[in-house]
Amino acid sequence: ELDSFVPDKLFDFHTHIWDEKDAADNQDFDTPLRMNNSFSDMHAWSREIFPGRKMGYVALPTPLVAIDYVSHNNWVASEVQDMRSSGASDFLWAESGMLVHPDFSNAYLHQHIQDKQIKVLKPYRTFAEHPADARIKDFFPEQQMAAANDQGSAVVLHLSKRIGPADTENISDLQRYSKKYP
């Protein structure tokens, strides 16, 4: 049934995984984001949904506030490494994303990116003081953008503001960041 419109190779560039051990002080008990979901669980679901397909992923940490960010980033990187060495015949490749909090130091960013071979940074507007009306710099400070640029890391960015990419401040920020940090 899938053969007429689903290709043989699929790439999920926005896969969130979670381990409840990293919940720390998070109080969002009812969110579906806190459902334990390892990388191998995600791949098993992908096999069910897309049988006979080969899969590739970018695994991203789950964007919850007041969690153990360091532990969660380390766990995601470990899950990706385990999947890479799994030998699964329907697994193509995976990259590990890193959850980026505005309070992270540049030293931590650089060290984690290098140690864990991180290719994708994922800042979230939920970490801004006013998530619904934040500028990019409120949840992804410019020094972190510079660190991403220095390390050659991609940034997967959710925009804030009611009209998102049409917002004039978002447009201005994106134009400036794109020129300064290609």
C-alpha positions in Angstrom: 0.0 0.0 0.0 2.9 2.4 0.7 4.8 1.6 -2.4 3.0 4.1 -4.6 3.9 7.2 -2.5 6.4 6.4 0.3 10.1 6.2 -0.8 12.4 3.3 0.2 14.5 5.6 2.4 13.0 8.0 5.0 14.6 10.7 7.1 13.0 12.1 10.2 14.8 15.3 11.0 12.8 16.1 14.1 12.5 13.1 16.4 12.2 13.8 20.1 13.1 11.1 22.6 12.7 11.2 26.4 13.8 9.4 29.6 11.9 10.1 32.8 15.1 9.9 34.8 15.9 13.5 33.5 12.6 15.0 34.8 14.3 16.7 37.8 12.0 19.6 38.9 9.7 19.6 35.9 6.1 19.7 37.0 4.4 19.1 33.5 3.1 15.7 34.5 0.3 15.5 32.0 2.3 16.4 28.8 2.8 13.7 26.2 6.3 14.9 25.9 7.1 13.0 29.2 6.3 9.6 27.7 9.4 7.4 28.0 10.6 7.0 24.4 14.0 5.7 23.7 15.7 5.8 20.3 15.1 2.1 19.8 11.4 2.6 20.7 11.2 5.3 18.1 12.8 3.1 15.5 10.5 0.2 16.4 7.5 2.5 15.9 8.9 3.7 12.6 9.2 0.1 11.5 5.5 -0.4 12.3 4.4 2.7 10.4 6.7 2.3 7.5 7.4 -1.4 7.0 10.2 -2.3 4.7 11.7 1.2 4.7 15.2 2.3 5.8 15.2 5.1 8.3 17.5 8.0 9.2 17.0 10.4 12.1 18.1 13.5 13.9 17.3 12.7 17.5 16.4 15.7 19.6 16.2 16.1 23.4 12.7 16.9 24.7 12.1 20.7 25.3 10.8 20.7 28.9 11.6 23.3 31.5 13.4 22.5 34.8 14.8 19.2 33.7 18.3 17.9 34.0 19.6 19.4 30.7 23.1 18.0 31.0 21.9 14.5 31.7 19.3 14.6 29.0 21.7 15.8 26.4 24.2 13.1 27.4 21.4 10.4 27.3 20.3 11.5 23.8 23.9 11.3 22.5 24.3 7.9 24.1 21.0 6.7 22.5 22.2 7.8 19.1 25.5 6.0 19.6 23.8 2.8 20.6 21.6 3.0 17.6 24.5 3.6 15.3 26.2 0.4 16.6 23.0 -1.7 16.6 23.5 -3.3 13.2 19.8 -2.9 12.4 19.5 -3.5 8.6 16.8 -0.9 8.2 18.8 1.8 10.0 20.6 4.3 7.7 22.1 6.9 10.0 21.5 9.2 12.9 22.7 12.5 14.3 22.3 13.7 17.8 20.8 17.0 18.6 21.6 19.1 21.7 19.0 20.9 23.7 20.3 24.5 24.2 19.2 26.5 27.2 20.0 30.3 27.3 22.0 29.8 30.5 24.5 27.3 29.0 28.0 28.6 29.0 30.0 28.7 25.8 32.5 26.3 27.4 29.8 23.7 27.9 28.4 24.1 24.4 31.8 23.7 22.8 32.8 20.8 25.0 29.5 18.9 24.5 29.5 19.5 20.8 33.0 18.2 20.5 32.8 15.3 22.9 29.4 14.0 21.6 29.9 14.9 17.9 26.8 17.0 17.9 25.7 18.3 14.5 22.4 20.0 15.5 21.6 22.5 18.2 18.0 22.9 19.3 17.1 26.1 21.3 13.4 26.4 22.4 11.2 29.4 22.9 9.9 27.7 26.0 13.1 28.8 27.7 12.4 32.5 27.2 10.9 34.6 29.9 7.9 35.3 27.7 7.7 32.3 25.3 4.8 33.5 23.3 6.4 36.9 22.4 10.2 36.3 22.6 12.8 37.4 20.2 15.3 34.8 19.1 18.0 36.2 21.4 15.7 35.7 24.4 16.0 31.9 24.1 19.1 31.6 21.9 21.6 34.3 22.8 24.0 35.5 20.1 27.0 34.0 21.8 25.4 30.6 21.4 24.7 31.3 17.7 28.4 32.2 17.4 29.4 28.9 19.1 27.2 27.0 16.7 28.8 28.8 13.8 32.3 28.1 15.2 31.5 24.4 15.5 29.8 24.1 12.2 26.5 23.0 13.9 23.1 23.4 12.3 20.4 25.1 14.3 16.8 23.9 14.3 14.8 26.9 15.4 11.2 27.4 16.5 10.1 31.0 16.2 8.1 32.8 18.8 5.6 35.6 18.3 2.0 35.3 17.1 2.8 35.5 13.4 6.1 33.7 13.6 8.2 34.0 10.5 6.2 37.0 9.3 7.0 39.0 12.4 9.3 42.0 11.6 11.6 41.4 14.6 12.0 37.7 13.6 12.7 38.7 10.0 15.3 41.2 11.2 16.9 38.7 13.6 17.0 36.0 11.0 18.5 38.2 8.3 21.2 39.5 10.7 22.1 36.0 12.1 22.2 34.5 8.6 24.7 37.1 7.4 26.8 37.1 10.5 26.8 33.3 11.1 26.3 31.6 7.7 
